Amino acid sequence: MSIQLGLKTDCVETRYSYDWLFDLLAEEGITNVQLGSFYELYVLEDSYFTDLRHKAESRGLRIKSVFTAHRELGGFFVGDPRMERAARRGFDRLLEVAALVGADYAGSNPGAVYRDKFSNKAVGTACYLRHLKELSRKARGLGLKALTMEPMSCLAEPPTTPEEMRAYIGEMRAEHERFPDETVPAWLCGDISHGHCDTEKNVLHSNLDLFVAGLPMMCEFHFKNTDAIYSSTFGFNEAERERGIVDLAAFKALCDAHVSEWPVDDVVGYLEIMGPKTGRDYSDPHLADELRASLRAIKSVF
């Protein structure tokens, strides 16, 4: 099993076209794309996504995954049935879009419990998992291979700890084992920059600890660099490698050491960075250089 490379498309939202991005990826020899969500995704007609699939495939690319970009499907944790229904409608459409672009996977971070109503976390978890079980049936009917969820960096956005990861994925695994012909499995979309600090900024679980804990439940992940308390994320150009804590060579060695634990054979790591400040004449033109620098740094190791 080898880790393939890809890019998540959040970085171009509002400032460059997919044609521009797909041309850049083809030039860099990157063939996997994770389509990040954007506002219009949930209301656009089907033909937009079949056209997008054609644009990718005509350049030798594949949109292998669809994943949220803005925490917009978090209504399962709010405790308001109207928000719950909105999140479900959005998730239903996300799966339909994934099928239209030919993706294997579709998913999101599960959602966030309000800080001032933290006692709702258990109820929100149950609500999310109940809907995800129903969505796994829809995903099966649409021809997807699995649903995905992203472990996050705070207790208000579960699953965060290894125990929460195992609980969420374990419940979905039990559902799939019970109904193997009606559902798809759920796996993690990990992130090498996600660790967990307490309120005093003490590291409780390092980014590497959480990644290794989630790896046996993971089908894809995000490449990002980060600081020592996981406060900011950025890429892998020379200056960013010097100030960040993600050592690509050490991370590659870690992946190799656990190669037998991946639950799938075709793992893709997607570069997920926003690049320079969005919407400035002095910054937008530098996006291409930032993407190329990070992609080349990752390629040199992986």
C-alpha positions in Angstrom: 0.0 0.0 0.0 1.3 3.4 -0.9 0.0 6.9 0.0 -1.2 8.8 -3.0 -1.2 12.6 -3.0 -4.0 15.0 -3.8 -5.3 18.5 -3.1 -8.5 19.8 -1.4 -10.1 22.6 -3.4 -10.9 25.1 -0.6 -7.9 27.2 -1.6 -9.5 28.5 -4.8 -12.9 29.4 -3.5 -14.0 32.9 -4.8 -10.6 33.7 -6.4 -9.7 31.1 -9.1 -11.6 28.8 -11.3 -11.5 25.0 -11.2 -10.0 25.1 -14.7 -7.0 27.0 -13.3 -6.6 24.7 -10.3 -7.0 21.5 -12.4 -4.4 22.8 -14.9 -2.0 23.4 -12.0 -2.5 20.0 -10.5 -2.0 18.3 -13.9 1.3 20.3 -14.4 2.5 19.1 -10.9 1.5 15.5 -11.5 -1.1 15.4 -8.8 -4.1 13.3 -9.9 -6.4 13.2 -6.9 -8.9 15.9 -5.9 -11.0 16.3 -2.8 -13.8 18.7 -3.6 -14.4 21.1 -0.7 -17.9 22.4 -0.2 -18.9 25.9 -1.0 -22.2 27.7 -0.5 -23.7 27.1 -3.9 -22.9 23.4 -3.8 -26.1 22.7 -2.0 -28.4 24.4 -4.5 -26.6 24.0 -7.9 -28.2 21.8 -10.5 -26.7 18.4 -11.3 -25.2 19.5 -14.6 -22.7 21.7 -12.8 -21.1 18.7 -11.2 -21.2 16.4 -14.2 -19.4 19.3 -16.1 -16.9 19.6 -13.2 -16.2 15.9 -13.4 -15.5 16.2 -17.1 -13.1 19.1 -16.5 -11.2 17.0 -14.1 -11.1 13.8 -16.1 -10.1 15.6 -19.3 -6.9 16.6 -17.5 -6.3 13.1 -16.1 -7.6 14.0 -12.6 -10.1 12.2 -10.5 -12.4 13.8 -7.9 -12.1 11.0 -5.4 -13.6 12.6 -2.4 -16.1 15.3 -1.4 -15.7 17.0 2.1 -17.1 20.0 3.8 -15.0 23.1 4.2 -17.0 25.4 6.5 -18.5 23.2 9.4 -21.8 23.9 7.8 -23.4 20.5 8.6 -23.2 20.9 12.4 -26.9 21.2 13.1 -27.1 17.7 14.6 -25.4 18.9 17.8 -27.5 22.1 18.3 -30.6 20.6 19.8 -33.0 22.4 17.5 -35.0 20.2 15.1 -35.0 22.9 12.5 -31.2 23.0 12.5 -31.2 19.2 12.5 -33.4 19.0 9.4 -31.2 21.6 7.6 -28.1 19.6 8.3 -29.7 16.5 7.0 -30.9 18.1 3.8 -27.4 19.4 3.3 -25.8 16.1 3.9 -28.2 14.4 1.6 -27.2 16.8 -1.2 -23.5 16.3 -0.4 -23.8 12.6 -1.1 -25.7 13.3 -4.3 -22.9 15.6 -5.4 -20.3 13.0 -4.5 -22.0 10.5 -6.8 -22.3 13.1 -9.6 -18.5 13.8 -9.6 -17.7 10.1 -9.3 -16.2 10.2 -5.8 -15.6 7.2 -3.6 -16.2 9.1 -0.3 -18.2 12.0 1.1 -18.2 13.4 4.6 -17.8 16.2 7.1 -16.6 17.0 10.6 -19.7 15.8 12.6 -20.4 19.2 14.1 -19.9 21.3 17.3 -21.8 21.4 20.6 -22.3 25.0 21.8 -19.9 25.9 24.6 -22.7 27.3 26.7 -24.7 24.1 26.3 -22.0 21.5 26.5 -24.3 19.0 28.3 -25.9 18.5 24.9 -22.9 16.6 23.6 -24.1 13.1 24.3 -27.5 13.9 22.8 -25.9 15.5 19.8 -23.6 12.5 19.3 -26.6 10.2 19.2 -28.4 12.4 16.8 -25.5 12.6 14.4 -24.9 8.8 14.5 -28.6 8.1 13.9 -28.6 10.2 10.8 -25.3 8.8 9.6 -26.7 5.3 9.8 -29.5 6.4 7.5 -27.1 8.3 5.3 -25.0 5.2 4.9 -28.0 3.5 3.2 -28.4 6.4 0.8 -24.6 6.3 0.1 -24.9 2.6 -0.7 -27.7 3.4 -3.2 -25.7 6.1 -4.8 -22.7 3.8 -5.3 -20.3 5.5 -2.8 -17.7 3.3 -1.0 -17.9 5.0 2.4 -18.9 8.0 4.5 -16.1 10.0 6.2 -15.8 12.1 9.4 -12.9 14.2 10.5 -11.5 14.1 14.1 -11.0 17.7 15.3 -8.9 19.5 17.8 -11.3 20.3 20.7 -13.8 18.4 22.9 -16.6 20.6 21.5 -16.1 19.1 18.0 -16.1 15.3 18.4 -14.6 12.9 17.7 -11.4 14.3 19.2 -9.9 11.7 21.6 -8.9 8.2 20.6 -11.8 6.9 22.7 -14.3 9.1 20.8 -12.9 8.0 17.5 -13.3 4.4 18.4 -16.8 4.9 19.7 -18.0 6.8 16.6 -16.4 4.5 14.1 -17.2 1.4 16.2 -20.9 2.2 16.2 -20.9 2.7 12.5 -18.9 -0.5 11.9 -21.5 -2.5 13.9 -24.3 -1.1 11.8 -22.4 -2.0 8.6 -21.7 -5.5 9.8 -25.3 -5.9 10.7 -26.5 -4.7 7.3 -23.6 -5.3 4.9 -25.7 -5.3 1.8 -27.6 -2.1 2.7 -25.0 0.2 4.1 -21.5 1.5 3.5 -18.8 1.8 6.2 -17.8 5.0 7.9 -14.1 5.9 8.1 -12.0 8.8 9.4 -10.7 11.6 7.2 -7.7 12.4 9.4 -5.6 15.5 9.6 -1.9 15.5 10.5 -2.2 19.0 12.0 -4.9 18.1 14.6 -3.9 17.7 18.2 -5.7 18.4 21.5 -4.7 21.0 24.1 -6.6 21.8 27.3 -7.8 25.3 28.4 -4.3 26.1 29.7 -2.7 25.1 26.3 -1.2 21.9 27.7 -0.9 19.2 25.0 -3.1 16.3 26.0 -2.8 14.4 22.7 -0.2 15.3 20.1 -1.0 15.5 16.5 1.0 12.3 15.9 -0.7 10.5 18.8 -4.1 11.3 17.4 -3.1 10.3 13.9 -1.7 7.0 14.9 -4.8 6.3 17.0 -7.1 7.0 14.1 -5.0 5.3 11.4 -6.7 1.9 11.7 -10.0 3.6 11.0 -8.8 6.1 8.3 -9.3 6.0 4.6 -7.9 9.5 3.7 -6.3 12.5 5.5 -5.3 16.1 5.2 -1.7 17.3 4.9 -1.2 20.6 6.8 1.6 22.1 8.9 0.9 23.6 12.3 2.4 25.2 15.4 3.1 23.6 18.8 -0.4 24.2 20.2 -2.3 23.6 16.9 -3.4 27.2 16.8 -2.7 28.0 13.2 -2.2 25.9 10.1 -0.2 26.5 6.9 1.8 24.7 4.2 5.2 23.4 3.6 7.3 26.0 1.8 10.8 26.5 3.1 9.9 29.1 5.7 6.8 27.2 6.8 8.8 24.0 7.3 11.1 25.9 9.6 8.4 27.2 11.8 6.0 24.3 11.8 6.1 21.1 13.8 5.2 18.6 11.0 8.3 16.9 9.9 7.4 15.3 6.6 10.2 12.7 6.7 9.3 11.7 10.2 5.6 11.5 9.3 6.5 9.3 6.3 8.4 6.9 8.6 5.4 6.8 10.9 3.1 5.9 8.1 5.5 3.2 6.9 5.7 1.8 10.4 1.9 1.4 10.6 1.4 0.4 6.9 -0.5 -2.8 7.8 -3.1 -1.0 9.9 -4.8 1.1 7.2 -8.3 -0.3 6.6 -8.2 0.5 2.8 -5.6 0.0 0.1 -5.8 3.3 -1.7 -5.1 6.0 0.9 -4.9 9.6 -0.3 -3.4 12.5 1.6 -4.8 15.8 0.4 -2.9 19.1 0.9 -5.5 21.3 2.6 -4.2 24.9 2.9 -5.9 28.2 2.1 -2.8 29.9 0.9 -2.3 33.6 1.2 -5.0 36.1 2.4 -8.1 35.8 0.2 -9.3 38.8 -1.7 -6.3 41.1 -1.9 -4.5 42.2 -5.1 -1.2 41.8 -3.3 -1.9 38.2 -2.1 -4.1 36.3 -4.4 -1.5 36.1 -7.2 0.8 34.2 -4.9 -1.5 31.2 -4.5 0.0 29.2 -7.3 3.5 29.5 -5.9 2.4 28.5 -2.4 0.5 25.4 -3.7 3.4 24.3 -5.9 5.9 24.7 -3.1 3.9 22.6 -0.6 3.0 20.0 -3.2 6.7 19.6 -4.2 7.8 19.4 -0.6 5.4 16.6 0.0 6.2 14.8 -3.2 9.9 14.9 -2.4 9.2 12.7 0.7 6.2 10.7 -0.4 
